Structures are given as C-alpha cells and as structure tokens.
Amino acid sequence: MLNKKALFLFTLIACQIVSYSQKTTEFGFILGRSYYNGEMNPKTHLGNGVGSIAYGLVFRYNLNERYSLKASVIRGKLTGQDSKSDFGFNRVRNATFESRLTEFSGQIEFNFLPYETGHSKHFFTPFLFVGAAGYQYAPETIIDGVENEGKEVAGGTKFAMPFGLGMKLSAGNKLNLNFEWGFRRTSNDAIDGLPNRFAEIYELGKTYDSDWYSIAGFSLTFKLTRVGPCPVYRF
C-alpha cells in the first residue's frame, strides 16, 4: 500500500514537471502592415498614409508556458514621401521612395503569464520578443522629380534586430490568435535610397541616423503537437 502511494506521488510530481516543460509546435500565417521610419518619415507610426500590407508564415516552438522560439518569413513594402512629412525642409527636398521587403527572422518570446493552447485557465498572455533578422530590400527613389541612380538604391541583404510586444489568445484546443508590433533596428541608412550628401542648402540624407522599419499584424497558428493526458489521472 505504501509503495502504491509513493508511486502515485512520484508520478504526480513528474507529470507536473513534464507539463511545465512540455514542448509543442505551431505553424500558421501572419497578416498586417510594414512601414518605414527615417529621413522621409522621422516619427509617424500610425495614420497619414504610413504602412503597406505585409504577410508571411510563422513557426513557433514552445519550450514551456513562459518561453517560445519563433521563426518567420514575411513579405511587405516600405514607402516614404516628403510631401507627407511634418518637417518643412523635407518638402523642399521633395523625395519619394518605394521598396519591396523580404524578412527572415528568428526570435525568442517571453510570456508574462503562463500560456498553453487549449488550457482552461492559461489561455491569454501579453508577451515580449527579441531576436535577429536578415532582410532584402531594393529602393526606387525619386528626388525632386529625378530618379536617383546612385549606389544607395542598389539594395541588397542586411541584418536587423527585431524587438517588440504582443498578446496571445488561445482560440480552442488547437488555434492561437496573436497580435504583435515589432520594431527593427538596422545599421543601414540606405533603405530609402537617399544619398548622404548636401544639395545646395539642405542635407539629402543623414550619415549619423540609420533607417528603421516595423511590422505589426495578427497571426493565426495551429498547434501541431499532440499532448496526451498524464498517466497519473488513470489511477
């Protein structure tokens, strides 16, 4: 009798440990908007024609109820117009640009609350994320009606550091609905294709100020891993 009680207690403790560290996987898609911050758009994040549609695929590996690893590939577009800027000298420059964007990213997420897909109590949490990304861009830039053909518009592949915040909501036993808003810090000042030089009395670009881009959107993911019940509940 004592051995049976000890076995039950050991199994119960083991199941609690396993349930906390149970690894699950998710796969789905993301839909939202991508936008640029730089010389043509110094500070606007919402409204005023900022942003274009972004979409992609998401894979998440949940280490436990608090931490997840995520990989994603996202396509979008970055645009900027001096005519919509709040700064008067930008309208003197009268520049516009457009660039296709492709991003490959790996991130780690931290959940503020315990979270598990399909759990009756742990079905919602805010979260933070940080990671590393590689992105491809190719700007088409026009300055005062003339297309810029300098080396700044060549584009290429660069690296960025994504970070941001979001919310997770379990929508049943298999589905997850997430919202995230992430900022990408780059060391690249050529996303907008502006040359870093002076033209007459004003500065076309800034050598001391790198461009940023951001991606915000909703993702719907489907839990792939099946987790069976703990054997202790069969006693």
C-alpha positions in Angstrom: 0.0 0.0 0.0 2.8 2.4 0.9 4.6 1.6 -2.4 1.5 2.4 -4.3 1.1 5.7 -2.6 4.7 6.6 -3.2 4.4 5.6 -6.8 1.3 7.8 -7.1 3.1 10.8 -5.5 6.2 10.4 -7.7 4.1 10.1 -10.9 2.1 13.2 -9.9 5.3 15.3 -9.3 6.8 14.0 -12.6 3.7 15.0 -14.5 3.7 18.5 -13.1 7.4 18.9 -14.2 6.6 17.5 -17.7 3.5 19.6 -18.1 5.5 22.7 -17.4 8.3 21.8 -19.7 6.2 20.2 -22.4 7.4 21.3 -25.8 4.8 22.0 -28.5 5.0 23.3 -32.1 2.7 25.7 -34.0 2.5 26.7 -37.7 0.4 29.4 -39.3 0.4 32.8 -41.1 0.6 36.5 -40.3 -1.2 39.4 -41.9 -0.6 43.0 -41.1 1.4 46.1 -42.2 5.0 47.1 -42.7 6.3 50.7 -42.5 9.5 52.7 -42.5 11.0 55.4 -40.2 13.8 57.5 -41.5 14.6 60.8 -43.2 11.3 60.8 -45.1 9.2 59.7 -42.1 11.0 60.7 -38.9 8.3 59.8 -36.3 4.9 58.8 -37.6 3.8 55.2 -36.8 0.0 55.4 -37.4 -2.1 57.3 -40.0 -1.1 59.8 -42.6 -0.7 57.0 -45.3 2.1 55.2 -43.4 2.3 51.5 -44.0 1.6 48.8 -46.6 0.3 45.3 -46.4 2.6 42.6 -45.1 2.1 38.8 -45.0 4.0 35.7 -44.2 4.4 32.4 -42.5 5.2 31.7 -38.8 6.6 28.6 -37.0 6.7 28.6 -33.2 8.4 26.1 -30.9 7.1 26.4 -27.3 9.7 25.4 -24.8 7.3 25.8 -21.9 4.5 28.0 -20.6 6.8 31.1 -20.5 9.3 30.8 -23.3 8.9 30.2 -27.1 11.2 30.2 -30.1 9.8 31.6 -33.3 10.9 31.7 -37.0 9.1 33.7 -39.7 9.4 34.8 -43.3 7.5 38.0 -44.1 6.9 39.9 -47.4 6.0 43.6 -47.4 6.7 47.0 -48.8 8.3 50.1 -47.4 7.4 53.6 -48.7 8.1 57.2 -47.8 7.1 60.6 -49.1 8.5 64.0 -48.1 5.1 65.6 -49.1 3.5 63.9 -46.1 6.3 64.8 -43.6 5.7 67.0 -40.6 9.1 68.7 -41.3 9.1 71.7 -43.7 12.7 71.1 -45.0 11.6 67.6 -46.2 9.1 69.2 -48.5 11.9 71.3 -50.0 13.8 68.0 -50.8 10.6 66.6 -52.3 11.7 62.9 -52.4 9.7 59.7 -52.5 10.7 56.0 -52.4 9.3 52.5 -52.6 11.0 49.2 -51.8 9.9 45.6 -51.6 10.9 43.9 -48.4 11.5 40.3 -47.6 12.5 39.4 -44.0 13.7 36.1 -42.5 13.6 36.3 -38.7 14.3 34.2 -35.6 13.1 35.4 -32.2 12.6 34.3 -28.6 9.4 35.2 -26.8 8.7 35.7 -23.1 5.1 35.3 -21.8 4.2 37.5 -18.8 1.6 34.9 -17.8 1.7 31.1 -18.1 0.2 30.2 -21.5 -0.8 27.0 -23.2 -3.0 26.4 -26.2 -6.4 24.9 -25.1 -5.8 25.4 -21.4 -8.9 26.5 -19.5 -7.0 29.0 -17.3 -3.8 29.8 -19.1 -5.4 31.0 -22.4 -4.2 34.6 -22.5 -0.9 36.5 -22.0 1.0 39.6 -23.1 4.5 38.9 -24.3 7.8 40.5 -25.3 10.2 39.3 -28.0 13.7 40.0 -29.3 15.8 38.3 -32.0 17.8 38.6 -35.2 16.7 39.1 -38.8 18.0 39.3 -42.3 16.1 41.4 -44.8 16.3 42.1 -48.5 15.4 45.5 -50.0 15.6 47.3 -53.3 14.5 51.0 -53.2 13.3 53.0 -56.1 13.9 56.6 -55.1 12.9 59.9 -56.8 14.3 63.3 -55.6 12.5 66.4 -56.8 11.2 64.5 -59.9 14.5 62.9 -60.8 15.2 59.2 -60.3 18.2 58.6 -58.1 20.7 56.2 -59.7 23.4 56.3 -57.1 24.8 53.3 -55.2 22.3 54.0 -52.4 19.5 52.5 -54.5 21.2 49.2 -55.2 19.6 47.5 -52.3 20.8 44.1 -51.0 20.7 41.9 -47.9 21.3 43.4 -44.5 20.8 42.4 -40.8 18.4 43.9 -38.2 17.4 43.4 -34.6 13.7 42.9 -34.2 12.1 43.6 -30.8 8.6 44.4 -29.6 5.5 43.2 -27.7 2.2 41.5 -28.3 -0.7 39.4 -27.0 -1.6 35.7 -27.3 -5.1 34.2 -27.1 -6.0 30.5 -27.3 -9.0 30.1 -29.6 -9.8 26.5 -28.8 -7.7 23.3 -28.4 -5.6 23.9 -31.5 -5.8 27.5 -32.6 -3.8 30.6 -31.4 -4.6 34.2 -32.2 -1.7 36.6 -31.7 -1.1 40.3 -32.2 2.4 41.7 -32.3 4.0 45.0 -33.0 7.7 44.7 -33.7 10.4 47.3 -34.5 13.5 46.6 -36.5 16.7 48.4 -35.6 19.1 48.5 -38.5 22.6 49.9 -39.1 21.6 50.8 -42.6 20.9 54.3 -43.8 20.1 53.4 -47.4 16.6 51.7 -47.1 15.1 54.9 -48.5 17.8 55.3 -51.2 18.7 58.8 -50.1 22.3 59.8 -50.7 24.2 61.1 -47.7 25.3 64.4 -49.1 24.3 68.1 -49.2 22.4 69.6 -52.1 22.6 73.4 -52.2 21.5 74.5 -48.7 19.9 71.3 -47.3 21.0 67.8 -46.5 19.7 64.9 -48.6 20.5 62.2 -46.1 22.0 61.8 -42.7 25.1 59.7 -42.2 24.5 59.7 -38.4 20.9 58.3 -38.4 20.1 54.8 -39.5 16.7 53.9 -41.0 14.2 51.7 -39.2 11.3 49.6 -40.3 8.5 47.9 -38.3 5.9 45.1 -38.8 2.6 44.9 -36.9 0.0 42.3 -37.5 -2.2 39.4 -36.5 -1.1 35.8 -36.8 -3.2 32.6 -36.7 -1.3 29.5 -35.8 -2.3 25.8 -35.5 -0.9 23.5 -32.8 0.8 20.6 -34.5 2.0 18.6 -31.4 -0.5 16.3 -29.7 0.0 16.1 -26.0 -1.6 13.1 -24.3 -3.1 13.0 -20.7 -0.8 12.4 -17.7 -1.0 8.7 -16.7 -1.5 9.7 -13.0 -5.1 10.6 -13.8 -5.8 7.0 -14.9 -5.1 5.6 -11.4 
